[in-house]
Every structure is written in C-alpha cells, then in structure tokens.
Amino acid sequence: MNNLEIYKSVFVESLQVSSDNFNENLEYNEIPEWDSIGHMSLISNIEEKFNITFETDDIIDFSSFKKGKEILTNKYKIAF
C-alpha cells in the first residue's frame, strides 16, 4: 500500500465513511462524522500510521483532505 492509499484508508476508518462515498474534496465539518471528536481520531490515526507527531498549529490547520496532504508533504516530508 502506498502513502496515498494509507492516507485515504485512515480517513475511511477514522471517520467511518464508506470508501464509495469518500472523495478527496472532503472538508472538516462537511459530514457529521468529521466533527471535533472525529478530527482527533483522524489526527491520532494519521500520527500512528505515519509515525509522526503533529504540532498544535498543524492539527488546527488540518481542515480538509487536501490540506492534510499538503501539511504532511511540506512539513513532515511524506511523499504521495
């Protein structure tokens, strides 16, 4: 599994959305599952899968699937 597939699977698992309904334009609070609790579950699972620790500002800035990819790529040097 490559990093993009892992990243997508973390979203599907953490937010408990079906992979058929998932899309890369997903944004925070756009679906009921991505509320504050879902957000922390998502962050925790991403940290675990990629063996990183987010800084507080990154957790706050993590507002969409695309923004998360940008943060992971630019700050944590994870290639997608």
N, CA, C and O atoms as a DFTB+ gen file, in Angstrom:
320 C
 N C O
     1  1       0.848      -1.180       0.000
     2  2       0.000       0.000       0.000
     3  2       0.893       1.243       0.000
     4  3       1.800       1.356       0.825
     5  1       0.640       2.169      -0.918
     6  2       1.443       3.392      -0.952
     7  2       0.875       4.427       0.036
     8  3      -0.187       4.218       0.623
     9  1       1.589       5.529       0.206
    10  2       1.206       6.532       1.209
    11  2      -0.175       7.130       0.956
    12  3      -0.916       7.393       1.903
    13  1      -0.529       7.346      -0.309
    14  2      -1.844       7.914      -0.608
    15  2      -2.944       6.928      -0.227
    16  3      -3.967       7.330       0.328
    17  1      -2.750       5.663      -0.515
    18  2      -3.737       4.652      -0.145
    19  2      -3.867       4.539       1.371
    20  3      -4.970       4.387       1.897
    21  1      -2.738       4.613       2.064
    22  2      -2.756       4.571       3.534
    23  2      -3.511       5.787       4.071
    24  3      -4.348       5.660       4.965
    25  1      -3.213       6.956       3.526
    26  2      -3.854       8.207       3.950
    27  2      -5.368       8.119       3.754
    28  3      -6.135       8.457       4.656
    29  1      -5.792       7.667       2.577
    30  2      -7.225       7.525       2.301
    31  2      -7.873       6.525       3.264
    32  3      -8.968       6.766       3.773
    33  1      -7.193       5.407       3.508
    34  2      -7.766       4.379       4.387
    35  2      -7.918       4.897       5.814
    36  3      -8.858       4.514       6.510
    37  1      -7.009       5.759       6.256
    38  2      -7.124       6.343       7.594
    39  2      -8.380       7.212       7.675
    40  3      -9.091       7.183       8.680
    41  1      -8.651       7.977       6.631
    42  2      -9.878       8.782       6.610
    43  2     -11.111       7.897       6.691
    44  3     -12.010       8.145       7.495
    45  1     -11.151       6.864       5.858
    46  2     -12.308       5.976       5.812
    47  2     -12.524       5.297       7.165
    48  3     -13.650       5.231       7.659
    49  1     -11.446       4.794       7.758
    50  2     -11.546       4.102       9.038
    51  2     -11.856       5.061      10.189
    52  3     -12.733       4.788      11.008
    53  1     -11.142       6.171      10.250
    54  2     -11.295       7.099      11.375
    55  2     -12.658       7.761      11.393
    56  3     -13.255       7.943      12.454
    57  1     -13.153       8.123      10.211
    58  2     -14.424       8.833      10.133
    59  2     -15.593       7.897       9.868
    60  3     -16.746       8.324       9.807
    61  1     -15.283       6.624       9.712
    62  2     -16.293       5.599       9.487
    63  2     -17.229       5.950       8.338
    64  3     -18.453       5.888       8.458
    65  1     -16.604       6.325       7.208
    66  2     -17.359       6.578       5.980
    67  2     -17.069       5.442       5.009
    68  3     -15.998       4.837       5.053
    69  1     -18.008       5.161       4.148
    70  2     -17.772       4.090       3.188
    71  2     -16.780       4.576       2.137
    72  3     -16.788       5.748       1.758
    73  1     -15.947       3.689       1.680
    74  2     -14.950       4.069       0.675
    75  2     -15.620       4.517      -0.617
    76  3     -15.023       5.265      -1.392
    77  1     -16.862       4.069      -0.864
    78  2     -17.605       4.500      -2.051
    79  2     -18.042       5.956      -1.942
    80  3     -18.134       6.653      -2.953
    81  1     -18.312       6.418      -0.731
    82  2     -18.770       7.790      -0.518
    83  2     -17.632       8.770      -0.267
    84  3     -17.857       9.978      -0.196
    85  1     -16.427       8.264      -0.133
    86  2     -15.283       9.122       0.149
    87  2     -14.833       9.853      -1.107
    88  3     -14.821       9.270      -2.191
    89  1     -14.464      11.115      -0.973
    90  2     -13.837      11.844      -2.082
    91  2     -12.765      12.775      -1.542
    92  3     -12.781      13.139      -0.367
    93  1     -11.853      13.150      -2.388
    94  2     -10.691      13.937      -1.963
    95  2     -11.013      15.407      -1.709
    96  3     -10.121      16.171      -1.341
    97  1     -12.259      15.815      -1.894
    98  2     -12.659      17.194      -1.604
    99  2     -13.276      17.325      -0.216
   100  3     -13.837      18.367       0.124
   101  1     -13.173      16.276       0.578
   102  2     -13.763      16.247       1.914
   103  2     -13.147      17.329       2.800
   104  3     -11.931      17.518       2.825
   105  1     -14.024      18.039       3.531
   106  2     -13.581      19.099       4.427
   107  2     -14.159      18.905       5.823
   108  3     -15.205      18.280       6.002
   109  1     -13.451      19.457       6.808
   110  2     -13.862      19.395       8.213
   111  2     -15.283      19.937       8.369
   112  3     -15.628      20.967       7.790
   113  1     -16.094      19.244       9.147
   114  2     -17.492      19.580       9.439
   115  2     -18.406      19.505       8.224
   116  3     -19.561      19.926       8.295
   117  1     -17.910      18.978       7.112
   118  2     -18.756      18.814       5.925
   119  2     -19.694      17.616       6.087
   120  3     -20.804      17.598       5.556
   121  1     -19.222      16.624       6.830
   122  2     -20.040      15.451       7.129
   123  2     -20.126      15.325       8.647
   124  3     -19.208      15.748       9.349
   125  1     -21.202      14.755       9.162
   126  2     -21.358      14.652      10.625
   127  2     -20.219      13.886      11.307
   128  3     -19.876      14.173      12.454
   129  1     -19.638      12.919      10.605
   130  2     -18.577      12.107      11.204
   131  2     -17.286      12.894      11.441
   132  3     -16.485      12.530      12.302
   133  1     -17.083      13.976      10.675
   134  2     -15.862      14.758      10.848
   135  2     -16.162      15.980      11.719
   136  3     -16.119      17.125      11.268
   137  1     -16.462      15.689      12.969
   138  2     -16.645      16.730      13.969
   139  2     -15.369      16.801      14.797
   140  3     -14.348      16.245      14.394
   141  1     -15.403      17.464      15.930
   142  2     -14.178      17.618      16.724
   143  2     -13.642      16.277      17.225
   144  3     -12.429      16.077      17.282
   145  1     -14.524      15.377      17.582
   146  2     -14.078      14.062      18.054
   147  2     -13.523      13.245      16.897
   148  3     -12.483      12.600      17.029
   149  1     -14.214      13.274      15.769
   150  2     -13.720      12.592      14.577
   151  2     -12.381      13.150      14.132
   152  3     -11.520      12.416      13.646
   153  1     -12.212      14.457      14.303
   154  2     -10.958      15.114      13.918
   155  2      -9.792      14.577      14.748
   156  3      -8.730      14.267      14.208
   157  1      -9.993      14.469      16.046
   158  2      -8.915      13.989      16.902
   159  2      -8.611      12.517      16.637
   160  3      -7.454      12.103      16.714
   161  1      -9.619      11.735      16.331
   162  2      -9.418      10.334      15.963
   163  2      -8.602      10.250      14.669
   164  3      -7.674       9.450      14.554
   165  1      -8.964      11.078      13.717
   166  2      -8.246      11.129      12.439
   167  2      -6.785      11.514      12.647
   168  3      -5.887      10.859      12.119
   169  1      -6.551      12.562      13.409
   170  2      -5.188      13.034      13.678
   171  2      -4.376      11.937      14.362
   172  3      -3.245      11.655      13.965
   173  1      -4.946      11.330      15.372
   174  2      -4.260      10.270      16.112
   175  2      -3.881       9.104      15.194
   176  3      -2.766       8.587      15.267
   177  1      -4.811       8.696      14.337
   178  2      -4.543       7.579      13.437
   179  2      -3.506       7.922      12.370
   180  3      -2.701       7.072      11.990
   181  1      -3.522       9.157      11.889
   182  2      -2.503       9.578      10.917
   183  2      -1.130       9.572      11.585
   184  3      -0.152       9.101      11.005
   185  1      -1.064      10.097      12.809
   186  2       0.208      10.091      13.536
   187  2       0.736       8.666      13.688
   188  3       1.927       8.414      13.503
   189  1      -0.141       7.754      14.019
   190  2       0.258       6.367      14.223
   191  2       0.724       5.716      12.912
   192  3       1.770       5.069      12.876
   193  1      -0.047       5.888      11.853
   194  2       0.276       5.245      10.568
   195  2       1.569       5.771       9.966
   196  3       2.329       5.012       9.364
   197  1       1.826       7.078      10.125
   198  2       2.999       7.688       9.503
   199  2       4.134       7.939      10.495
   200  3       5.162       8.516      10.139
   201  1       3.939       7.502      11.738
   202  2       4.967       7.625      12.765
   203  2       5.474       9.067      12.911
   204  3       6.675       9.331      12.877
   205  1       4.515       9.986      13.073
   206  2       4.834      11.404      13.257
   207  2       4.061      11.921      14.463
   208  3       3.194      11.227      14.994
   209  1       4.372      13.134      14.894
   210  2       3.602      13.827      15.915
   211  2       3.291      15.219      15.394
   212  3       4.195      16.019      15.153
   213  1       2.007      15.501      15.221
   214  2       1.594      16.805      14.727
   215  2       1.845      17.879      15.768
   216  3       1.711      17.635      16.967
   217  1       2.205      19.058      15.314
   218  2       2.244      20.228      16.177
   219  2       0.822      20.768      16.273
   220  3       0.005      20.531      15.383
   221  1       0.529      21.483      17.335
   222  2      -0.817      22.001      17.567
   223  2      -1.334      22.813      16.382
   224  3      -2.487      22.651      15.981
   225  1      -0.503      23.678      15.820
   226  2      -0.920      24.503      14.685
   227  2      -1.317      23.639      13.486
   228  3      -2.244      23.980      12.751
   229  1      -0.625      22.539      13.294
   230  2      -0.954      21.653      12.179
   231  2      -2.295      20.963      12.392
   232  3      -3.047      20.759      11.439
   233  1      -2.596      20.608      13.623
   234  2      -3.886      19.987      13.943
   235  2      -5.013      20.975      13.642
   236  3      -6.048      20.600      13.091
   237  1      -4.806      22.212      14.003
   238  2      -5.813      23.252      13.763
   239  2      -5.952      23.538      12.271
   240  3      -7.065      23.715      11.777
   241  1      -4.841      23.585      11.557
   242  2      -4.859      23.883      10.121
   243  2      -5.377      22.726       9.267
   244  3      -5.728      22.929       8.105
   245  1      -5.429      21.544       9.813
   246  2      -5.827      20.339       9.082
   247  2      -7.341      20.398       8.846
   248  3      -8.114      19.793       9.589
   249  1      -7.752      21.122       7.819
   250  2      -9.169      21.414       7.613
   251  2      -9.805      20.673       6.444
   252  3     -11.006      20.796       6.208
   253  1      -9.007      19.909       5.718
   254  2      -9.548      19.152       4.590
   255  2      -8.580      18.023       4.231
   256  3      -7.436      17.994       4.683
   257  1      -9.061      17.113       3.421
   258  2      -8.214      16.025       2.933
   259  2      -7.001      16.611       2.209
   260  3      -5.869      16.183       2.431
   261  1      -7.252      17.593       1.343
   262  2      -6.165      18.200       0.551
   263  2      -5.193      18.980       1.431
   264  3      -3.980      18.903       1.233
   265  1      -5.712      19.725       2.394
   266  2      -4.848      20.489       3.299
   267  2      -3.984      19.543       4.125
   268  3      -2.811      19.827       4.371
   269  1      -4.554      18.426       4.551
   270  2      -3.786      17.434       5.294
   271  2      -2.629      16.885       4.471
   272  3      -1.513      16.738       4.971
   273  1      -2.901      16.585       3.216
   274  2      -1.840      16.103       2.320
   275  2      -0.734      17.147       2.190
   276  3       0.452      16.818       2.201
   277  1      -1.136      18.395       2.067
   278  2      -0.179      19.499       1.942
   279  2       0.694      19.599       3.196
   280  3       1.912      19.745       3.093
   281  1       0.082      19.522       4.369
   282  2       0.831      19.587       5.627
   283  2       1.797      18.412       5.724
   284  3       2.968      18.590       6.059
   285  1       1.304      17.210       5.432
   286  2       2.153      16.021       5.522
   287  2       3.316      16.075       4.535
   288  3       4.425      15.643       4.853
   289  1       3.067      16.596       3.358
   290  2       4.110      16.672       2.336
   291  2       5.149      17.734       2.684
   292  3       6.349      17.461       2.686
   293  1       4.685      18.936       2.974
   294  2       5.601      20.062       3.169
   295  2       6.333      20.035       4.505
   296  3       7.524      20.338       4.569
   297  1       5.630      19.676       5.562
   298  2       6.227      19.779       6.893
   299  2       6.849      18.459       7.376
   300  3       7.872      18.453       8.060
   301  1       6.210      17.352       7.007
   302  2       6.661      16.052       7.536
   303  2       7.328      15.194       6.472
   304  3       7.703      14.050       6.727
   305  1       7.475      15.765       5.260
   306  2       8.218      15.130       4.159
   307  2       7.698      13.743       3.777
   308  3       8.476      12.837       3.478
   309  1       6.366      13.591       3.792
   310  2       5.747      12.349       3.363
   311  2       5.352      12.498       1.914
   312  3       4.600      13.406       1.561
   313  1       5.851      11.617       1.076
   314  2       5.590      11.685      -0.375
   315  2       4.307      10.947      -0.706
   316  3       4.050       9.847      -0.217
   317  1       3.501      11.591      -1.561
   318  2       2.254      10.970      -2.017
   319  2       2.317      10.696      -3.506
   320  3       1.360      10.175      -4.079
